[in-house]
């Protein structure tokens, strides 16, 4: 039986080009699995070309999925009205009753009867067609022929739909195209040993060599290594403790990998959580805050950490809990994860070098001194520091070095 990679090559042999989304439908496979097959082919040479593409589409929000399952707000309000009618005050206390009442009135489905002692909301028509529910079902199925631009804007305002960016690849034949995959030798044979051919194995990866060198420099400079073995982090330490607002675009699913199981964290230092909440919503320590309703449910979301600065935040919290403050220097070199478009120079994971120093009366000059010593140990002595803008650090600098080559 042909492998997925071989199926992709066979399909390209019969067709000039194809997208990974189309292949997912043709083969009945998950899109990420198709991407994996493409990467396997690329690892063997220039058999194919894969150009990254983006496509905007509409998807239902959580509220939109609820409408598909249960009906629109206006339909639910209509169905909740008994034959004898119901008071408006009682009706709008229902879930989404206020919005549903307003929309049902606009549709002409209900009326407000003021003839009695108490005004009652009554049905104006015997039956209704839930157009909103039907439209959302069409959007869910990918059929947008009946969805006008005005409807799209209305449903966006009602937070029933949202725009999503789908990332995929356009595949074409490469200069070394072939429908057969030549596998690399993986087994050591007697013939290899007898020929005396040098074996290309057992070498450290260049990234590991650089990591070991950086680690040794940090240790020589008196830094202690932070524990970074928790790839899964919660949003509180990854974002909130670092003063990143909960509505920031970096916190949505298009930039971050969120965890489905377990989806939320429950253990937090409650005193510190309350302080972070207060600074976000009201301000403090010289800041006016962001002035918004900070939500615990956002902070609880688990994710693949987007930076090791989340570990630094934990370490600084621990330093702050010491009975007697002790100056501290920490470093880490480890993986972080971003929901990036994959290409020849970008992966969904990469390594971050992190350092943090906690002490009294530190200045920008101290930071420049640390950088100067770090690069000196790398053999780089001619440096220039240029002021720069970075929305998350103040002050910020760019570092330039002279290279004799």
Secondary structure, DSSP 4 states (H G I P E B T S, - for coil): ---HHHHHHHHHHHSSEEEHHHHHHHHT--HHHHHHHHHHHHTTSSSEEEEEEEEEEEEE-HHHHHHHHH--HHHHHHHH--TT-EEHHHHTTSTTHHHHHHHHHHHTSEEEE-SSSS-EEEESSS----HHHHHHHHHHTT--TT--HHHHHHHHHTTSEEEEEEEEEEEEE-TT--SS--PPP-S--HHHHHHTPPP--SPPPHHHHHHHHHHHHHHHTT-EEPP----EEEHHHHTGGGT--TT-GGGSTTTS-B-STT-B-----HHHHHHHHHHHHT-BTTB----S---HHHHTBEEE-S-THHHHHHHHHHHHT-SS---EEEEEEEEEE--PPPBTTB-SEEEEEEEEEE-SS--HHHHHHHHHHHHHHTT---EEEEEEEETTEEEEEEEEE----
